[in-house]
Amino acid sequence: MSAPVKGPASCFPAIEKTYGRPVAYWKDLIRTSPLTRHREPVGRLKTEHGLGHGHANAFVAPTRAERSGD
């Protein structure tokens, strides 16, 4: 049996179900965005795509960490 998913990724199934888009879609929006400060893509996901603050933050933080290699 695999270990339960923890951290922001634990929200991903609910986000996919609620907003009807796969995780890859949201991460791609963040990766291709010219916005550089953390709160900017969070705000974009909230205002342009209707995500809640927690859901938007759950994508931005780990996606930005992937890009920076942290």
Summary of the structure (lengths in Angstrom):
residues: 70
radius of gyration: 11.9
end to end distance: 28.3
largest distance: 40.1
contacts: 169
relative contact order: 0.19
helix: 70%
strand: 0%
